[in-house]
Amino acid sequence: MHLNAASLVERDLRTVWHPCSQMKDYEATPPIPIRSGSGVWLEDHQGRRYLDAISSWWVNLFGHCHPAIGAAVAEQLVTLEQVIFAGFTHEPGIVLAERLTRLAPPGLTRCFYADNGSAAVEVALKMSFHYWRNLGFDRKTRFVTLENSYHGETLGALAVGDVPLYRDTYRPLLMDVVTVPSPDCFSREPGESWAECSERRFAEIDRLLAESADTICAVIVEPLVQCAGGMRMYHPIYLERLRAACDRYGVHLIADEIAVGFGRTGTLFACEQAGITPDFLCLSKGLTGGYLPLAAVLTGEAVYSAFYDDYVTLKAFLHSHSYTGNPLACRAALATLDLFEASDVIGSNRELAALIARQCEPFADHPHIAEVRQTGMIAAIELVQDKVRRVPYPWQERRGLRVHRAALEQGVLLRPLGPVVYFMPPYVITPEEIKRMTEAARVAIDSATAD
Ligand SMILES: *Cc1c(COP(=O)(O)O)cnc(C)c1O
């Protein structure tokens, strides 16, 4: 069957409802049918190629159609595709749990699977609440979240998020949470360092925990980079202080590394840079190298043992998803971890990150760029109308969308978050491709800020 691009688009728009989209926008910019992928490249039905500078929504680590991951999944596909994970188990699920708990910060010895990032966040929230309940702390019912954070789209995950665009409409449906200032360093005072800014913000959550810990189950954070909130970044000192405060006041710490895990920030897990172990570590996105939906929530013996008892005590964690621990997804994850072991990925990423930094340096002088910031393999460029006073563009002007369209014309897929243009490429990107990516961004930003 051969379908040309035009008829595919027409059929798409007749039936498909796309995520995170105003469908009317597709009248002006129709969705692009992609027929194949290879390395950092996506190819459409007309043979045009696009450099995937955003890792297809932050999931892809080692490029599209990586032969080793594909071969592992293909082998699993003809061995065992899926089996109920309650009362049954399988080797890929067992080995993956062993390897994840070995790689994660020390003390995270237990692995609970789910099938997407939002579900992992729901699991962590429910487990934390339920832990305190099993121990008789019935007053602990609330969660603390940081301003501008993002933890997913299901109602529990949305409730602990703080991006108004996704959250405001559903506010009447969401549980009450306590929101504290973000350690985000974009708004630091003149002359203030990242560390000073993040420490100053820590004082506020410290005060809150001191006053209210008896009603609080957990604090949930995106370690080091608030990705969906515009790639806002902060200093690891915040996590270090927060870990100590959570211990001091008897509150769990949930680290949502769904976006930042697996090397994005320059270490395998972002928490490593603060030398901390969270009570819950949520993983998804890059976990399978971007091949299949899978999530894992890692926790330790203290949490696990609070649920471990005779059935009749009704302390068990009865949460489940149909595809919990899907073997195909687990095999993709194992093949991905093999790639981390086969070479010094973190080390070679350091060189790529340094090149991205060098390529981004000239952006700092641009009249409509307020800041260029970077943490490991994530670099972000903040567009503003007025550079000196940092006045943002009116959101209705959709400058980021203009950047997206102009970059596509040059064969590069960028998908700015509002006015924040960012790069989060797969780790197989070459130095030449990095130059191409940043050069396309330069042209696109110039055209999008020309008037
Ligand atoms: C993407 C993301 C989620 C949600 O994951 P989904 O698989 O899209 O549900 C949660 N937290 C963070 C930090 C994310 O970036």
The ligand as an ORCA input file, in Angstrom:
! r2SCAN-3c Opt
* xyz 0 1
  C       6.839     13.960     30.554
  C       6.878     14.108     32.030
  C       5.945     13.461     32.851
  C       4.788     12.684     32.302
  O       5.159     11.554     31.552
  P       4.121     10.963     30.478
  O       4.752      9.684     30.041
  O       4.053     11.993     29.385
  O       2.839     10.784     31.178
  C       6.085     13.587     34.216
  N       7.078     14.308     34.752
  C       8.001     14.941     33.997
  C       9.089     15.706     34.663
  C       7.911     14.890     32.615
  O       8.780     15.572     31.863
*
